[in-house]
Amino acid sequence: MSFKPKILGIACNWCTYTGADLAGTTRLHYPQNLRVVRVMCSSRINPSFIFRAFQLGADGVLVGGCHPGDCHYNTGNLYARRRLAVTKKILEFAGLEPGRFRVEWISASEGNKFAEVVEEFTAQIKELGPQQKLKIDELREKA
């Protein structure tokens, strides 16, 4: 029985989601373990979305947005970059392996990069194995 990871992708509507669409329309092959949620901008991603995904049993979370400085909303991804860096540190503090959370900047024209990132991330998650559900109560006790 092989492990099939459950990976949540949270993608910016204007860049990463469009890059994923490009990868699909050009028939690039990548693992089908990723379930993508589209948000209008990476700055709209609340860290609680990521914590909740792990709490519900996601094996990995991949966040994608426009390249810094190239945001449809001017500075949204700059705010997201800071917020997601702190989120990563909180997840590590909670005991989650650092390789289970990844942030990538993928533009709308980078369908190849999207496919490569999904391939790499899926392989990395398979190597780490199944994730134990993140227990928020344990995190509160650590604080």
Helices and strands as residue ranges (DSSP letters): E 7-12, H 16-25, E 34-39, G 42-44, H 47-55, E 60-65, H 76-93, G 98-100, E 101-105, H 111-128, H 136-142
